[in-house]
Amino acid sequence: MKLKEMLDDVKVKEIDDDMRDLDLGNVGSELDKDDDLAPGFKQQPMITQVMKVLDSRGNPKPVETVTTDDGKEHKITASQASTLKMFLTADYDSKVKRQFTSDVQQSDTLAELLKGKTPQEMQAIFLDKYKPQGREKSNYS
């Protein structure tokens, strides 16, 4: 083995040893988790799933299904995904929004909404079921 190669090996080992811990112990190890699931959900949150559908448009194999917490796959169009995204991110009563976010993880609610083939039909189903109210305006806006 050449002297240069030996020195390079020693340098790499020293750098590895020096940088391995930095005397931090396990600080930040909780950030190493790759959990994709929100607390209380068995599948990815619906907002994550509909964003994958929308982001995959134009791909050779676009994402065309979402999975509810009961394990059922539902076929979904990009238009339906966009409408669901709107329901999940719109600015309305937070209590109703939390309820919808939880409900849409279940097959019965999602299937009911997906019966609407157009955004207008889906909106009518959503408004009939949840009757969301706008948020009270802030004095600071």
N, C-alpha and C positions, 0 to 999 in steps of 0.2 A: 504494500500500500504506500502510496506517495505521501510525503510529509504534508502537502497542501490538503489532501483528502482527509488526513487525520486531524489537521487543525480545523477544517470545516466541520467535521463530526463533533469535535469538542465544542466549538462555538455554538452549534445548533443545540447540543445538550445543555450548555450553560444558559442559553436564551430560554429554552423550554423550562428549565428548573427555575430561572429567575421570574418568569412570567406566569408560571403555572398557578400560583395561589395569590400572590401580592398581599398575603396576610389578610385576605377578606373572608376566608372560610367559605361558608355557603351563602353569603350575601347575594341576593338576586336569583337564587336557584329556583324560586317560584315562577320566575319569568321563562324558565326553560320548558315549561309545560306547553304542549301544542294543542290544548283543548280547543276544539271547534264548537263545542256545545255551550249554549247559554245555560245558566242554572235552571233546573226544572224541565229542560227539554231533552228528549231522547234522541232527536235528530238535530241537524243544524237548524238554527233559527230560520224562519221563512224568509226574512229579509235577505239573508245570506244566499239562500237557494234561488230566490227570484233574481238577485243581482248576477248570479252565475248564468242564469238563463239569458238575461239581457246582455251580459258581457260576451257570451258565446255566439251571438248573432253573426252570421257571415263566416263562421268557422266551417270546415268541411263536415264536422260532426257536432252540431250545436246541442247544448243541453236542452232537452224538451220535456223533462219531468221534474217534479219535486216530490219529496217524501215526507209524509206526516209522522207524528210521533207514534202512531199505531202501526207504522211500517208500510202503509199503503202508498204506492206510487201513483201520482196523478199527472196525466199528460197536460201540458200547459203551453200556450202560445206566447210569443214575445209580447203581444198586445195585452194578454191577460196578466203576464208578469209585471208589465209596466203599471197596470191598474192596481195590482196588489201592492206594488212598491209605493204608489201614491197613498193608498189607505194606511200603510204602515209608517209613513213618514210625514203625513200631513199634520198641520197644526190644529188640533182639536182637543177637547177635554181629555186630560191625561188618564183619568180613571177608565174612560171608555176605550182609549187607545191601548192601555195595558190589557184590558179584557179581550179586545180584538186580537192583539198580538198573541195572547195565549190560545184563544179559540181557533185561530187560523192554523195552528199546529195540529189540529184534529181533522180527521177526514170528513166528518159531517159538515163542518163549517166551510172547509175548502171546497168540497164537492158542490155545495150549494152556490158558492160564489162563482165557480167555474162553469155552472150552467149558463151563466151570462156569457154569450159569445162576443159581445161588443163591450167596450168600456162603459157605455151608457146603461146597458142591462146589468152589468156588475155593480155599478154605482147605485142603481135602484134597489138591488138586493141588499147591499151594504147599508144604505140609508134606512131601509125598512127595518132591518134587524138591529142596528146600533143607534140610530137617531143621534149622531154626534152633534154636539154644540160647539161653536167656536169658543176659543179661550177668551176670558175677560182681558180687555186691553190694559196694558201696563200704563201707569202714570208716567213712566220714564221713557216711553218710546216717542 
